[in-house]
């Protein structure tokens, strides 16, 4: 797990939200640490940060889309026509 802090700044350096101080930096670190604890036989392997970053991007997009869908359904249930 000592490689995780070294790899995080290298993960998609053009995307500032994964860089130190960025909004998803800590989330990415937590996902990588959790997986390393969940699978100690594998641990952390260099390059996993890219896979986890892509998953985080898609999970957030799905969560946001789901929230928008719930909001629009809730709003339409109470609209008077």
Secondary structure in CASP SS format (residue, H / E / C, confidence):
PFRMAT SS
TARGET T0000
AUTHOR 0000-0000-0000
METHOD secondary structure of the structure
MODEL  1
X C 1.00
X C 1.00
X C 1.00
X H 1.00
X H 1.00
X H 1.00
X H 1.00
X H 1.00
X C 1.00
X C 1.00
X C 1.00
X C 1.00
X C 1.00
X C 1.00
X C 1.00
X H 1.00
X H 1.00
X H 1.00
X C 1.00
X C 1.00
X C 1.00
X C 1.00
X C 1.00
X C 1.00
X H 1.00
X H 1.00
X H 1.00
X H 1.00
X H 1.00
X H 1.00
X H 1.00
X H 1.00
X H 1.00
X H 1.00
X H 1.00
X H 1.00
X H 1.00
X H 1.00
X C 1.00
X C 1.00
X C 1.00
X C 1.00
X C 1.00
X C 1.00
X C 1.00
X C 1.00
X C 1.00
X H 1.00
X H 1.00
X H 1.00
X H 1.00
X H 1.00
X H 1.00
X H 1.00
X H 1.00
X H 1.00
X H 1.00
X H 1.00
X H 1.00
X H 1.00
X H 1.00
X H 1.00
X H 1.00
X H 1.00
X H 1.00
X H 1.00
X H 1.00
X H 1.00
X H 1.00
X H 1.00
X H 1.00
X H 1.00
X H 1.00
X H 1.00
X H 1.00
X H 1.00
X H 1.00
X C 1.00
X C 1.00
X C 1.00
X C 1.00
END
